[in-house]
Amino acid sequence: MKFAKDIKDIKFATVEMGYKTTMEVSEPIVMASAAGWYVGAICKDEDCGGMIVPYNRFTEYMTQEKAQVVLDTPMEQGGFAE
């Protein structure tokens, strides 16, 4: 797993996952798996000692440059930027 942003610069928010269960989930970021680059989110898995793991993939696989454009595109135009 690769990130286009330093891990120390990624913002996390506490998300309710169910009955009295929460998880720290990241903002949308450009990241890569063996299949390619995409916009997705990571989380801190407390069951694994706070290890960073993939949480969700929001887009199809593409080049890193295209994923960055999608992330930077305003939401009203179909991207992720506020």
Backbone as a chain_set.jsonl record, in Angstrom:
{"seq": "MKFAKDIKDIKFATVEMGYKTTMEVSEPIVMASAAGWYVGAICKDEDCGGMIVPYNRFTEYMTQEKAQVVLDTPMEQGGFAE", "coords": {"N": [[0.85, -1.162, 0.0], [0.627, 2.147, -0.923], [0.954, 5.69, -0.399], [0.078, 8.948, -1.605], [0.554, 11.019, -0.006], [2.241, 12.107, 2.931], [2.064, 10.022, 5.776], [1.903, 11.247, 8.268], [0.653, 13.602, 7.676], [-1.945, 13.036, 7.049], [-5.349, 13.416, 7.749], [-7.432, 12.202, 10.329], [-10.637, 11.037, 11.412], [-12.976, 10.291, 13.993], [-15.226, 7.701, 13.577], [-18.496, 6.46, 13.939], [-19.155, 3.08, 14.234], [-21.007, 1.252, 14.948], [-22.819, -0.327, 17.58], [-21.646, 1.263, 20.265], [-19.089, 1.294, 19.164], [-16.225, 2.582, 17.652], [-14.078, 3.932, 15.057], [-10.998, 5.111, 13.786], [-10.917, 6.895, 10.904], [-9.548, 7.88, 7.8], [-9.355, 10.997, 5.932], [-10.396, 11.345, 2.456], [-7.879, 10.075, 0.319], [-5.15, 9.87, -2.06], [-4.105, 6.777, -3.029], [-2.382, 3.579, -3.379], [-2.6, 0.184, -4.459], [-1.531, -3.139, -5.273], [-2.941, -3.338, -7.606], [-3.219, -0.804, -8.675], [-3.497, 2.863, -8.696], [-5.776, 4.884, -6.748], [-8.574, 6.768, -5.334], [-9.172, 6.698, -1.975], [-9.709, 5.546, 1.414], [-8.102, 5.106, 4.588], [-7.744, 3.282, 7.69], [-7.236, 3.165, 11.252], [-6.573, 0.251, 12.659], [-7.566, -0.985, 15.526], [-7.704, -3.572, 16.507], [-5.45, -4.639, 15.543], [-3.391, -3.437, 16.881], [-3.437, -0.7, 16.274], [-2.565, -0.5, 13.691], [-2.195, 0.78, 10.372], [-4.547, 0.322, 7.878], [-6.173, -0.504, 4.716], [-9.36, 1.023, 4.192], [-11.563, 1.831, 2.554], [-12.339, 1.936, -0.935], [-12.899, 4.474, -3.156], [-12.935, 5.048, -5.864], [-12.39, 3.847, -9.241], [-9.469, 2.006, -10.407], [-6.603, 3.812, -11.518], [-4.186, 6.068, -13.048], [-1.666, 7.586, -10.946], [-1.576, 10.351, -11.279], [-4.098, 10.966, -12.435], [-5.778, 10.118, -10.347], [-5.097, 12.025, -8.422], [-6.092, 14.341, -9.632], [-8.849, 13.752, -9.587], [-9.242, 13.681, -6.791], [-8.701, 16.36, -6.185], [-10.695, 17.723, -7.532], [-13.642, 19.707, -7.24], [-16.454, 18.769, -5.117], [-19.01, 19.284, -6.192], [-18.526, 18.927, -8.822], [-18.097, 16.294, -9.077], [-15.857, 15.35, -7.742], [-13.7, 15.2, -4.837], [-12.931, 17.406, -3.366], [-13.678, 19.952, -1.027]], "CA": [[0.0, 0.0, 0.0], [1.379, 3.397, -1.028], [0.156, 6.906, -0.26], [0.648, 10.11, -2.262], [0.669, 12.012, 1.06], [2.909, 11.557, 4.115], [1.106, 9.505, 6.75], [1.764, 12.221, 9.355], [-0.173, 14.715, 7.195], [-3.301, 12.557, 6.776], [-6.289, 13.714, 8.829], [-8.321, 11.109, 10.715], [-11.812, 11.407, 12.205], [-13.618, 9.166, 14.658], [-16.47, 7.338, 12.897], [-19.308, 5.466, 14.643], [-19.236, 1.87, 13.426], [-22.079, 0.395, 15.449], [-23.088, -0.241, 19.013], [-20.514, 1.691, 21.097], [-17.843, 0.991, 18.474], [-15.737, 3.647, 16.781], [-12.847, 3.653, 14.339], [-10.356, 6.293, 13.22], [-10.918, 6.762, 9.444], [-8.889, 9.022, 7.171], [-9.947, 11.779, 4.86], [-10.06, 10.729, 1.166], [-6.484, 10.258, -0.084], [-4.676, 9.111, -3.218], [-3.336, 5.636, -2.54], [-2.185, 2.531, -4.38], [-2.419, -1.221, -4.107], [-0.864, -3.823, -6.384], [-3.768, -3.184, -8.807], [-3.107, 0.541, -9.222], [-3.802, 4.032, -7.876], [-7.193, 5.208, -6.596], [-8.92, 7.599, -4.185], [-9.76, 5.835, -0.966], [-9.486, 5.915, 2.81], [-7.458, 4.124, 5.439], [-8.184, 3.382, 9.084], [-6.344, 2.629, 12.277], [-7.207, -0.978, 13.134], [-7.206, -1.205, 16.931], [-7.538, -5.009, 16.72], [-4.082, -4.96, 15.112], [-2.461, -2.529, 17.548], [-3.439, 0.626, 15.653], [-1.949, -0.585, 12.367], [-2.907, 1.446, 9.277], [-5.02, -0.648, 6.886], [-7.167, 0.063, 3.797], [-10.725, 1.062, 4.715], [-12.547, 1.88, 1.469], [-11.89, 2.45, -2.237], [-13.991, 5.299, -3.665], [-12.871, 5.176, -7.323], [-11.76, 2.759, -9.98], [-8.024, 2.143, -10.5], [-6.173, 4.757, -12.554], [-2.825, 6.53, -12.783], [-1.55, 8.442, -9.768], [-1.904, 11.715, -11.679], [-5.551, 11.045, -12.609], [-6.374, 10.024, -9.014], [-4.898, 13.314, -7.764], [-7.056, 15.264, -10.248], [-10.167, 13.406, -9.039], [-9.262, 14.121, -5.396], [-8.674, 17.825, -6.146], [-11.882, 18.262, -8.194], [-14.7, 20.023, -6.27], [-17.526, 17.79, -4.983], [-20.119, 19.584, -7.099], [-18.117, 18.477, -10.154], [-17.873, 14.861, -9.012], [-14.618, 15.003, -7.06], [-13.707, 15.068, -3.381], [-12.536, 18.656, -2.698], [-14.797, 20.718, -0.477]], "C": [[0.902, 1.232, 0.0], [0.414, 4.563, -0.867], [0.862, 8.04, -0.984], [0.879, 11.243, -1.27], [1.399, 11.355, 2.225], [1.869, 11.157, 5.153], [0.878, 10.499, 7.887], [0.867, 13.391, 8.971], [-1.621, 14.314, 6.912], [-4.181, 12.815, 7.993], [-7.206, 12.513, 9.049], [-9.484, 11.668, 11.527], [-12.385, 10.141, 12.828], [-14.984, 8.925, 14.029], [-17.182, 6.278, 13.736], [-19.494, 4.26, 13.73], [-20.395, 0.96, 13.841], [-22.209, 0.595, 16.937], [-21.804, 0.013, 19.809], [-19.161, 1.361, 20.475], [-17.473, 2.151, 17.568], [-14.448, 3.203, 16.113], [-12.303, 4.976, 13.822], [-10.199, 6.076, 11.715], [-10.342, 8.038, 8.832], [-9.812, 9.81, 6.258], [-9.697, 11.023, 3.545], [-8.617, 11.077, 0.781], [-6.213, 9.479, -1.365], [-3.771, 8.022, -2.677], [-3.248, 4.554, -3.613], [-2.107, 1.169, -3.721], [-1.671, -1.854, -5.283], [-1.625, -3.634, -7.69], [-3.685, -1.796, -9.428], [-3.482, 1.62, -8.217], [-5.302, 4.302, -7.854], [-7.369, 6.222, -5.471], [-9.634, 6.687, -3.206], [-9.513, 6.38, 0.422], [-8.808, 4.764, 3.53], [-8.025, 4.268, 6.845], [-7.102, 2.822, 9.981], [-7.065, 1.443, 12.903], [-6.729, -1.287, 14.552], [-7.044, -2.688, 17.256], [-6.136, -5.472, 16.335], [-3.084, -3.968, 15.705], [-2.379, -1.148, 16.922], [-2.783, 0.659, 14.286], [-2.818, 0.121, 11.325], [-3.256, 0.399, 8.222], [-5.99, 0.039, 5.919], [-8.561, -0.009, 4.421], [-11.758, 1.0, 3.589], [-11.881, 2.412, 0.203], [-13.074, 3.17, -2.85], [-14.035, 5.384, -5.189], [-12.351, 3.881, -7.934], [-10.245, 2.975, -9.945], [-7.671, 3.022, -11.687], [-4.72, 5.118, -12.293], [-2.824, 7.406, -11.532], [-1.976, 9.875, -10.103], [-3.414, 11.909, -11.817], [-6.251, 10.988, -11.243], [-6.23, 11.348, -8.266], [-5.853, 14.36, -8.318], [-8.448, 15.011, -9.685], [-10.283, 13.894, -7.593], [-9.377, 15.64, -5.297], [-9.885, 18.483, -6.801], [-12.967, 18.54, -7.152], [-15.824, 18.971, -6.286], [-18.655, 18.032, -5.969], [-19.791, 19.209, -8.545], [-17.754, 17.0, -10.145], [-16.596, 14.418, -8.341], [-14.787, 14.936, -5.553], [-13.37, 16.354, -2.643], [-13.772, 19.43, -2.232], [-14.742, 22.148, -0.924]], "O": [[1.819, 1.347, 0.814], [-0.777, 4.45, -1.156], [2.091, 8.106, -0.99], [1.35, 12.314, -1.653], [1.201, 10.168, 2.483], [0.901, 11.883, 5.377], [-0.23, 10.584, 8.416], [0.372, 14.101, 9.846], [-2.44, 15.168, 6.571], [-3.817, 12.481, 9.12], [-7.69, 11.893, 8.102], [-9.329, 12.656, 12.245], [-12.288, 9.055, 12.256], [-15.807, 9.838, 13.955], [-16.56, 5.318, 14.191], [-19.937, 4.399, 12.59], [-20.713, -0.001, 13.139], [-21.745, 1.598, 17.48], [-20.987, -0.887, 20.003], [-18.184, 1.167, 21.199], [-18.305, 2.645, 16.806], [-13.808, 2.239, 16.533], [-13.074, 5.865, 13.458], [-9.454, 5.196, 11.284], [-10.623, 9.141, 9.299], [-10.889, 9.355, 5.871], [-8.852, 10.128, 3.523], [-8.192, 12.226, 0.901], [-6.946, 8.553, -1.713], [-2.802, 8.291, -1.966], [-3.949, 4.606, -4.623], [-1.624, 1.016, -2.599], [-1.231, -1.147, -6.19], [-1.042, -3.751, -8.768], [-4.044, -1.624, -10.593], [-3.748, 1.338, -7.048], [-6.014, 3.993, -8.81], [-6.423, 6.506, -4.737], [-10.584, 5.99, -3.565], [-9.148, 7.545, 0.586], [-8.924, 3.604, 3.135], [-8.701, 5.249, 7.156], [-6.193, 2.115, 9.546], [-8.063, 1.62, 13.602], [-5.623, -1.789, 14.748], [-6.318, -3.033, 18.189], [-5.689, -6.546, 16.739], [-2.049, -3.692, 15.101], [-1.345, -0.488, 17.029], [-2.477, 1.736, 13.774], [-4.045, 0.061, 11.398], [-2.385, -0.32, 7.732], [-6.574, 1.064, 6.269], [-8.898, -0.983, 5.094], [-12.709, 0.221, 3.653], [-10.971, 3.238, 0.27], [-14.132, 2.574, -3.049], [-15.065, 5.754, -5.753], [-11.934, 2.958, -7.235], [-9.787, 4.026, -9.497], [-8.335, 2.992, -12.723], [-4.087, 4.538, -11.411], [-3.869, 7.905, -11.116], [-2.651, 10.531, -9.31], [-3.949, 12.919, -11.36], [-7.208, 11.725, -11.008], [-7.145, 11.752, -7.549], [-6.372, 15.183, -7.564], [-9.156, 15.958, -9.341], [-11.309, 14.457, -7.211], [-10.074, 16.153, -4.421], [-10.085, 19.688, -6.643], [-13.198, 17.712, -6.271], [-16.109, 18.366, -7.319], [-19.202, 17.08, -6.526], [-20.681, 19.176, -9.395], [-17.164, 16.503, -11.105], [-16.271, 13.231, -8.36], [-15.875, 14.653, -5.05], [-13.503, 16.409, -1.42], [-14.767, 19.541, -2.948], [-15.608, 22.943, -0.556]]}, "num_chains": 1, "name": "protein.A"}
